[in-house]
Amino acid sequence: MKASSCLENINLERLDQALEHCDAVVASHPDNPVPLTDRSLIQTLMGRDEEACADVSQALSLLKDQNKSRDPLLEHELDVRQQSCKQRATMAGNG
């Protein structure tokens, strides 16, 4: 099972199955931020914002631990998502 396989053959009508598959990919690649990033997208589509934001934070942490092999595009995407999570949390606190 490849680290990048979370979103392969995804069926938007069966996000629960996609999440189960992605959970297995995350478990198989615990030190890789890519499956966490993909799973956060699935969770966002399912309306599970807290879980999605937790995956974004964990993926960013893993990525920053990988000094030599860091992917600047992935890091930027995760930074943007984390800012969105922080904004959502702030808005929820003010609402």
KAVEN-V193471 format. One record per residue. N is the residue number from 1. RES is the residue in three letters. PHI is phi in whole degrees, -180 to 180 (* if undefined). NEAR is the number of other C-alpha atoms within 12 Angstrom. Layout:
{{N	RES	PHI	NEAR} {N	RES	PHI	NEAR}}
This chain:
{{1	MET	*	16} {2	LYS	-78	18} {3	ALA	-62	26} {4	SER	-95	23} {5	SER	-91	25} {6	CYS	-56	35} {7	LEU	-97	29} {8	GLU	-68	21} {9	ASN	56	15} {10	ILE	-69	22} {11	ASN	-114	16} {12	LEU	-64	17} {13	GLU	-82	13} {14	ARG	-130	15} {15	LEU	-64	25} {16	ASP	-63	20} {17	GLN	-68	22} {18	ALA	-63	29} {19	LEU	-66	34} {20	GLU	-60	19} {21	HIS	-61	29} {22	CYS	-67	36} {23	ASP	-57	29} {24	ALA	-67	22} {25	VAL	-65	29} {26	VAL	-59	30} {27	ALA	-64	21} {28	SER	-76	21} {29	HIS	-132	22} {30	PRO	-65	20} {31	ASP	-102	21} {32	ASN	-109	30} {33	PRO	-74	37} {34	VAL	-62	38} {35	PRO	-62	40} {36	LEU	-64	42} {37	THR	-62	43} {38	ASP	-65	36} {39	ARG	-65	43} {40	SER	-63	39} {41	LEU	-66	33} {42	ILE	-61	36} {43	GLN	-65	31} {44	THR	-62	24} {45	LEU	-62	22} {46	MET	-87	21} {47	GLY	80	15} {48	ARG	-99	20} {49	ASP	-65	26} {50	GLU	-63	22} {51	GLU	-65	23} {52	ALA	-61	31} {53	CYS	-67	34} {54	ALA	-64	25} {55	ASP	-66	36} {56	VAL	-61	39} {57	SER	-62	29} {58	GLN	-66	29} {59	ALA	-64	37} {60	LEU	-62	36} {61	SER	-61	24} {62	LEU	-63	27} {63	LEU	-63	32} {64	LYS	-73	23} {65	ASP	-78	17} {66	GLN	-98	17} {67	ASN	-52	13} {68	LYS	-74	9} {69	SER	-105	15} {70	ARG	-68	20} {71	ASP	-103	21} {72	PRO	-63	16} {73	LEU	-68	14} {74	LEU	-64	25} {75	GLU	-62	28} {76	HIS	-64	19} {77	GLU	-58	24} {78	LEU	-68	34} {79	ASP	-61	24} {80	VAL	-63	19} {81	ARG	-64	28} {82	GLN	-66	28} {83	GLN	-61	18} {84	SER	-62	21} {85	CYS	-62	26} {86	LYS	-65	20} {87	GLN	-63	16} {88	ARG	-62	18} {89	ALA	-65	16} {90	THR	-65	12} {91	MET	-64	11} {92	ALA	-65	12} {93	GLY	-69	9} {94	ASN	-90	8} {95	GLY	-87	7}}
